[in-house]
Amino acid sequence: MQDEHCYAVIMAGGRGTRFWPRSRRRCAKQVLKVFGERSLIQQTLDRLRPLLPPERVWVITNRELRPEILRQLPEIPPRQIVAEPAQRNTAPCIGLAAHILFSLDREAVLGVFPADQLIAPAKSFLRLVRAAYRAADRRRLVVLGIRPRWPETGYGYIEFAPDLTPDGLRPTAVLRFREKPDLRTARRYLAAGRFYWNSGIFFWRADVFLEELRAHLGRTASLLAFLPGFADRRFAARLRESYPLCENISVDYGVLEKSRNVVGFPSERIQWSDVGSWNAVHELMPHDAEGNAVRGQALLLSSSGNYVDSESRLVALLGVRDLIVVDTPDALLVAHRGAAQRVGEIVKALEQQKRGDLL
C-alpha cells in the first residue's frame, strides 16, 4: 500500500443534542472547546497530523456547521469540507465520502473518524491506525474495538474471535456486532474478555465499501452511483437532488452487521471516550475532594458530584449533589447527572415549540 492513497474522513454532521444548551446547530459539540484550548474536531485533526497531511483529510458535515469548521480548520482545502444536503446517518455519509474519493483516486483507502472523540495515547493509536490501513488495503472492512473498562449499556459491542491478540498488528476476525446491552448482559460481556466497545472508527477501500453498499443498501448505493464525479460541475446539484432520498441508517446496522468481510483490531492500551453526554464530561474532568467538576466560575458549598459549566457568571450551589448545570447567555440547563442521556429530549421539545432561536 502506498501512503498517497490513504485518506481520512472526519464525520462532523451531528448536532450534539445531548450537549444542549452549549451545542447548537451552528456551533455543535464537535466544534466546542470542551477540553482544553482546541475544539474536539481540531483535536481529531491534530491526532492525524503525524500520519496524513491536511490535503488528504476530508470532512463531511452539514450546511449550518460548515462555516465554523472552515474557520477552525483553515489548513484543510475548503472543497474538502463537504456539507450534506440532509442528515442521513453514517451509512450514506460514508458512502458519499467513498464515492467522492473513488472518483478522484481509484485506489483510495479511507479511515473514518468521528469528530467528537477523545483518544490517548497518540502513539498507540497511530500504531493501530497504520496497521488498520494496511488491512483495509487487502480488501477487508476493518473496525477498531476498545477494551471496556466498565459494563457500559450505552455502547454497541464487537465480539471478536477467542484467539484475539489485543493491540497486535494483525487483524482479528469479528464474529458479530452486539447492540447496546442491558446491565446484566454488559457485565457478562466484560467478564468474557472478547467483547469490545465499538469505537465507530473504520477503515476500508472506497471501492470495497461501495460494493458492500450495493449488496446491503441497494437504494442508497443506486442514489450515490447516480452522482457524477466530484470534479464534475454537476456534482453539487445532483447531490442536492439525490442525497435526501438515501436511507436514514447507520453503517453498523446497514452494512457491518450484514457483511462477512469484517475484521478488527482490539485495543487495551487506547483510552477512548465518545464524550456522549455532560455526565461523560464530568467523569473525564478533574474533580475536587467532593467529586465536583467545574468549567468556568462556581462556588460549591456542601455539594458533591456536580458538574458546572459557566463562562460568563458565577454559579453557586448549596447542599445539592449529582447535578449538571450549564449556563449560557440565553438558556440554563439544570439536570440530574443520571438524566444526562435525556438532554436531547429538551431539544425535541424546543423543536415542537418552534423555538429556533434556542436551537
Phi, psi and omega in degrees: 000135177260133186301333183292350176263003179268135180226153171251136174243116179262120179273117186222037184262354183287159181265345179061046187296334179286356176253017171295145010267001180283327179273122179231174183303319183266358181210065186283175188310318187295341179254009178272150175269078182282323180230113177082196185264000177245139178291169180298320180289326175295321177294325176298314178295319180302319180297329185271347185305318180295344186253321187225137174285158180303334181294345178244025175246130178240148179235129173252119185223204177237172186294323181293324187268342185304316180302320180291322178292321174303320180291319184281334183239065184293342181284342178274129178307132185306325182294342181270005172252099192256132179262126172292138176291337179207153179279121184226028175068184195280332181295308175296324179301311181289325176299319177298315179298319179297318178299313181301309186289326177294326179291339180260334184208108184295343180256014187299135174241124186258135161255128184251122187231122171299150186274355193232039180247156170250130184221134176204158352281153186298322183298314179294321180298310183294328177299316179288325178299316178300315179296323181293320176300318180296318179294322179294326179293344176271019172073032174252154169271125190241133179237158178245122180253146181245128179303122181292139180261347177203167182282077184285131178261355183263359181247153167280159183238151173251127176264114180268160175297152184299337182272026183297150176237100182301135177063020174281167183262006173246139184290154179250145179295139174261123181280314179191165173259142180245139179290173175301121188269167168283173187297319181298316179293320179299322177295322178294320177299316182298318182289330184293326176087357179236011175255123184238150175296140175279111185285343186077014177254126188226159179217136175190159171290146180299317182292324179294317180295321179296326174296316179296323179296319178297325182285328191242336178226070188300321182297311179298318179300317180295319180295320179288325178294336178293338182287142171287177176297158185299329181282349181287136183294345179274355188302310186298316181294317179295323179297318179298327181284315192265327188298318180299344180272354180292155177296141180266090188207149180281159179292331179296307181290318189283328187233302192296320181292340182262341185279149174254019186240031187254130171233172182204170177241106176279135182234135172255342184277328186284129172265122192224142171214140176271004177045056191277351182198171175297329177295323177296322177297315178304316183292331184272340183274158174298145181246154170277186185297339180260010178080016177273147174234135186227135169237110183107226187245129178204148172236118186239117181239128180050041184228146184215152174067022184262157170239126179236130177233105182210112183266336191257335182209165181286135172249124179250129177243138181224117173068033179234164180215151172057042177254155167249125177232116179236116186251124175233168183302330184240001181203146179234127176254128170232119183214156172285143181302328179293345179257013186301324181291347184262004182301330177301337178295329177296318179298317178298320179295321178293325176296318179296327178275001179058041177267065180300335179294341181252009181250000000 
